[in-house]
Amino acid sequence: HYLTLGEYDSELCRDDFELACVRDSLKGAVEGSDTNVNDDDIRKGYDERKEVVMLMRYRCGHLAVGVAPLAPDYNVCKSLGRDYFGSGENGSGALQLNLDDL
């Protein structure tokens, strides 16, 4: 699920204050940051055609922010999106992937 940082604050942090603990790291990963971020790769921000920013929440309560390479390649993802979703005229307006079922 994709959110803007504003939506993250208003929708998620409002209901679960613990998510606010990783907001600076998340902002640094998305926009780039000069603040105290441990990972130099996160400071530069991410390239949306090559990487994806992830916020992971584990059952134990641990929260982690990471930047991972986008696989398959961006153009392959665009092509697959068109194939699965369609042009938008006859599509449902959303593509849902049930990863838990794999």
Sequence and secondary structure as in RCSB ss.txt:
>XXXX:A:sequence
HYLTLGEYDSELCRDDFELACVRDSLKGAVEGSDTNVNDDDIRKGYDERKEVVMLMRYRCGHLAVGVAPLAPDYN
VCKSLGRDYFGSGENGSGALQLNLDDL
>XXXX:A:secstr
    HHHIIIIIITT GGGGGGHHHHHHHHH   SS S HHHHT   TTTEEEEEEE TTS EEEEEEE SS HH
HHHHHHHHHH SSSSS S     GGG 
